[in-house]
């Protein structure tokens, strides 16, 4: 099963309460969010992602608050790129290549670090650097990478199949007897219980001692084992059409007729891939991904127009080659920045960029052809009456104006109508409709991982939880970097949360989840982390007050790019699809980002950057 760039699997965490020693080491919200161990952005702990200072100016713009008269910086560029994520950085690279490296480029970003969602979190544990992704997880896609996307990776020194073979130890934990587990929480299932063997042992055996009724246990086993045609009398085409029109929850409830408690176990199985539960993903898409229940329905492995491009791409091609780097796809962003701004970091290979320390003081130098300006929220981009564009950004509360020949907006598409109110109404509506899915990555530094070895687990699915899933950091060795492979060594743990509101449409769930995340403090995340880990691992001697050495919460209210969903979206000709209408060039302003491809993958971000630059160069 392919994985979106953000998440590794469809697992969930456990709901929790606080008590006693769990409070040990916890700090007040203000202290947690403000105190940083290092002024180096990747090493900052506390609340990251949409961190304080990164989104307030955009919200003020959205709310129509006055921004003031911009100060003319007297700066002029060939290209201004809005957004320093992979799409924005790739756009700068493609523009340089198309103009024989003569162009002056300014890249603006609202965060205090570059990479967009492709952020990395650094921890120094027992004197050793340990890395984990703060967002974008893998080089991976449901379709093979395009010639453009693959070509960029190769230019950066990334041969995905060869690199994966050389650096990844995918079976490291399994070979040492550590597997998946499922955690049943008392609030949802009546008792706290951790059961090992999830996804590696037949369901009937795994659930023998689960705090579920005999009927629920039997239904979950039947779902995995039985060969039943739940739509008898229909042709294959009719079956697929019906499955495209109902959710997987409705398929399980109404056709398979599983027990309500069994539905609770399954509800969050799709959080990792789709950022919503099984109530908002079509049964057809989940058949395409190999979910259970369809094995007796006589369906051939052929995609249909009503499937999401993600599921269809996987069926048609088997997906792209995959590789996981220690900091996820932050390595791609770092390679692009090092190429665009020579001297910002030592080295020349993918192996040495992983441990290279970047000189953030060199990102925005007047003598550099490419300048990257952080903590700068763009609030306006317009075509001038004469040739060129004007871009206004806020820095330290002061609006500043720069001029350029052309502009690429590689930011979240739903914000673009606020930046460019002159856009046609139909294009603005299409841009606003591209609602991104919210999610959280909480990365926790542990004193050691002996408790996991004792329990025989490396990942946990907990269907009644606050956090969506829990993983020990994958073992990856590249260059001089080594992941902690000894249970006695400090390591990193990733917990994932996707805030959902079952019963609403996917986009409405995304909007509600976004509001929830923005209202959640670091202190709340920290309490939930400590309590949840204590309940899951306490039987093996885990003590959060003693064993947790650091926490970085990557909060992404605007996470995954939206994708087609047959339950809620009409099937339209390509020229009428919202992302196609939304990304139309507007004078000397072009639009990129994975939103413009309506696909939550790194290759989409790269392909859309190339398209946007090509439109400008040939305008």
Beta strands, then each sheet from edge to edge (+ up, - down):
strand 1: 46-49
strand 2: 71-82
strand 3: 105-108
strand 4: 120-125
strand 5: 128-133
strand 6: 179-184
strand 7: 193-198
strand 8: 370-373
strand 9: 377-383
strand 10: 389-395
strand 11: 398-409
strand 12: 437-446
strand 13: 457-461
strand 14: 469-472
strand 15: 477-478
strand 16: 481-482
strand 17: 491-497
strand 18: 548-560
strand 19: 589-591
sheet 1: 1+ 18+ 12- 17+ 14- 13+ 6+ 7-
sheet 2: 8+ 3+ 2+ 11+ 10- 9+
sheet 3: 8+ 3+ 2+ 11+ 19+
sheet 4: 4+ 5-
sheet 5: 15+ 16-
end
